[in-house]
Amino acid sequence: MTAQTAPPGLILLAGTSESGKSTAGNHLAQRGAQRIKIRTILLALTSGTEVRHEGVTTREGFDTGEFLSALHDRARTEAADVAVVESFIDAQLAHATKESWPGPAAIVFITAAEPLRVNRLAAAINIDHTAARALIKAKDARKRVNEQLPRWRQIADHWIDNRHDLAHFTATLDDVYAATCPSITRTEPS
């Protein structure tokens, strides 16, 4: 009889546009988490319809069971203690994913005030604040962020207001990482 390994912990990242989800995914990957971008799973599905948003191909109207099976398979392919999935835009799918996971799992919702998100986007892609605000509003509308906020508040295990500096944000993420996989200890910066 072969020993079965425990499933990795799972961190599901969600949040408002330009709030820091990619930064969070990158930081957690640097800590040793397996980073999975949700669109790579969506594009591997056979159900649903392929669509393009903001120059990125994704899939809508897919079978939830097929998605969960594909995610479970992908998250078990590496020897990481934690898998981080970035970025959920549907609260129901995030909840179903957490409920189906056989190990520890946490939903992390990241947000920041709109002016801060506008400033970050304007600086990141070198556009004016009016254009940045319009892009953020369009992204949030397409992702139904405001409509789903009450549901996200119900299901999120961690609600991160990313209004502080990067050091504060990453320290908060380190705490989430350690809480999701208790065998991991938080390392202090030297």
C-alpha positions as CSV (number, residue, x, y, z in Angstrom):
1,M,0.0,0.0,0.0
2,T,1.4,3.4,-1.0
3,A,1.2,6.4,1.3
4,Q,-1.1,9.1,0.0
5,T,0.1,12.7,0.4
6,A,-2.2,15.3,1.9
7,P,-3.7,17.7,-0.6
8,P,-2.0,21.1,-0.6
9,G,-3.6,24.1,1.0
10,L,-5.6,26.3,-1.4
11,I,-5.7,30.1,-1.5
12,L,-8.3,31.6,-3.8
13,L,-7.6,35.2,-4.7
14,A,-10.4,37.5,-5.7
15,G,-10.9,41.3,-5.5
16,T,-11.5,44.6,-7.2
17,S,-9.6,45.5,-10.3
18,E,-6.1,46.8,-9.8
19,S,-6.2,46.0,-6.1
20,G,-3.1,43.8,-6.0
21,K,-4.2,40.3,-6.9
22,S,-1.3,39.7,-9.3
23,T,1.1,41.1,-6.7
24,A,-0.3,38.7,-4.2
25,G,0.0,35.8,-6.5
26,N,3.6,36.6,-7.3
27,H,4.5,37.1,-3.7
28,L,2.9,33.8,-2.6
29,A,4.7,32.0,-5.4
30,Q,8.0,33.5,-4.2
31,R,7.1,32.0,-0.8
32,G,6.8,28.6,-2.4
33,A,3.1,28.3,-3.4
34,Q,2.1,26.8,-6.7
35,R,0.7,29.8,-8.7
36,I,-2.2,29.0,-10.9
37,K,-3.9,31.6,-13.1
38,I,-7.6,30.8,-13.4
39,R,-7.6,31.5,-17.1
40,T,-5.2,28.7,-17.8
41,I,-7.7,26.3,-16.3
42,L,-10.6,27.9,-18.1
43,L,-8.9,27.6,-21.5
44,A,-8.3,23.9,-21.0
45,L,-12.1,23.3,-20.5
46,T,-14.2,21.8,-23.2
47,S,-17.5,23.2,-21.9
48,G,-18.7,26.8,-22.2
49,T,-17.8,29.4,-24.8
50,E,-14.4,31.0,-25.5
51,V,-14.6,34.8,-25.2
52,R,-12.1,37.7,-25.3
53,H,-12.0,40.5,-22.7
54,E,-9.4,43.2,-22.5
55,G,-7.2,41.3,-25.0
56,V,-7.3,38.1,-23.0
57,T,-9.0,34.9,-24.0
58,T,-11.1,33.2,-21.4
59,R,-14.2,31.0,-21.1
60,E,-17.7,31.6,-19.9
61,G,-20.7,29.4,-19.2
62,F,-18.5,26.4,-18.4
63,D,-19.5,23.4,-16.4
64,T,-18.5,23.9,-12.7
65,G,-17.8,20.2,-12.2
66,E,-15.3,20.2,-15.1
67,F,-13.6,23.3,-13.7
68,L,-13.3,21.8,-10.3
69,S,-11.9,18.6,-11.7
70,A,-9.3,20.5,-13.8
71,L,-8.3,22.6,-10.8
72,H,-7.9,19.6,-8.5
73,D,-5.7,17.9,-11.1
74,R,-3.5,20.9,-11.7
75,A,-3.1,21.8,-8.0
76,R,-1.9,18.3,-7.3
77,T,0.8,18.2,-10.0
78,E,3.5,20.0,-8.0
79,A,4.9,19.3,-4.6
80,A,4.0,22.7,-3.1
81,D,2.3,22.8,0.3
82,V,-0.1,25.6,-1.0
83,A,-1.6,26.3,-4.4
84,V,-2.8,29.9,-5.0
85,V,-5.4,30.5,-7.7
86,E,-5.6,34.0,-9.2
87,S,-8.2,35.5,-9.9
88,F,-11.8,34.5,-9.2
89,I,-14.4,36.9,-10.5
90,D,-17.4,34.8,-9.6
91,A,-18.2,34.4,-5.9
92,Q,-20.3,31.3,-6.4
93,L,-17.5,29.5,-8.2
94,A,-15.0,30.5,-5.5
95,H,-17.3,29.2,-2.8
96,A,-17.9,25.9,-4.7
97,T,-14.1,25.5,-5.2
98,K,-13.4,26.0,-1.5
99,E,-16.2,23.7,-0.5
100,S,-15.0,20.9,-2.8
101,W,-11.3,21.2,-1.7
102,P,-10.2,18.2,0.4
103,G,-7.7,20.2,2.4
104,P,-7.4,23.6,4.0
105,A,-8.7,26.4,1.8
106,A,-9.2,30.1,2.1
107,I,-10.9,32.8,0.0
108,V,-8.9,36.0,0.0
109,F,-10.7,39.2,-1.2
110,I,-8.3,42.1,-1.9
111,T,-9.6,45.6,-2.4
112,A,-8.4,49.2,-2.2
113,A,-10.1,52.6,-2.5
114,E,-10.8,53.6,-6.1
115,P,-8.5,56.7,-6.1
116,L,-5.6,54.4,-5.0
117,R,-6.4,51.9,-7.7
118,V,-6.6,54.6,-10.3
119,N,-3.2,56.0,-9.2
120,R,-1.6,52.6,-9.4
121,L,-3.0,51.8,-12.8
122,A,-2.2,55.2,-14.2
123,A,1.5,54.9,-13.1
124,A,1.7,51.2,-14.1
125,I,0.7,51.7,-17.8
126,N,1.5,55.5,-18.1
127,I,-2.0,56.8,-18.8
128,D,-3.9,59.8,-17.3
129,H,-6.2,59.4,-14.3
130,T,-9.4,59.8,-16.3
131,A,-8.5,57.0,-18.6
132,A,-7.3,54.8,-15.7
133,R,-10.6,55.4,-13.8
134,A,-12.6,54.5,-17.0
135,L,-10.7,51.2,-17.4
136,I,-11.2,50.3,-13.7
137,K,-14.9,51.1,-13.8
138,A,-15.3,49.0,-17.0
139,K,-13.4,46.0,-15.5
140,D,-15.4,46.1,-12.3
141,A,-18.7,46.4,-14.2
142,R,-17.8,43.4,-16.5
143,K,-16.8,41.3,-13.4
144,R,-19.9,42.4,-11.5
145,V,-17.7,43.4,-8.6
146,N,-20.2,45.8,-6.9
147,E,-23.1,43.5,-7.5
148,Q,-21.2,40.6,-5.8
149,L,-19.6,42.5,-2.9
150,P,-22.2,41.3,-0.3
151,R,-21.6,37.7,-1.3
152,W,-17.8,38.1,-1.2
153,R,-18.1,39.6,2.3
154,Q,-20.1,36.4,3.4
155,I,-17.6,33.9,2.0
156,A,-14.2,35.6,2.3
157,D,-12.0,34.2,5.0
158,H,-9.6,37.1,4.6
159,W,-10.6,40.6,3.5
160,I,-7.5,42.7,2.7
161,D,-7.7,46.4,2.3
162,N,-4.5,47.1,0.3
163,R,-4.1,50.7,1.2
164,H,-0.8,50.5,2.9
165,D,2.7,50.0,1.5
166,L,4.0,46.8,-0.1
167,A,5.7,45.6,3.1
168,H,2.4,45.7,5.0
169,F,0.6,44.0,2.2
170,T,3.1,41.2,1.9
171,A,3.2,40.7,5.6
172,T,-0.6,40.3,5.6
173,L,-0.2,37.7,2.8
174,D,2.4,35.9,4.7
175,D,-0.1,35.5,7.6
176,V,-2.7,34.2,5.2
177,Y,-0.2,31.7,3.8
178,A,0.8,30.4,7.2
179,A,-2.8,30.2,8.3
180,T,-3.8,28.2,5.3
181,C,-1.1,25.7,5.8
182,P,-0.3,25.4,9.5
183,S,2.9,23.4,8.8
184,I,4.4,26.5,7.3
185,T,6.0,29.0,9.7
186,R,6.0,32.7,9.0
187,T,9.5,33.9,8.2
188,E,10.5,37.3,9.5
189,P,12.5,39.5,7.1
190,S,16.2,39.7,8.1
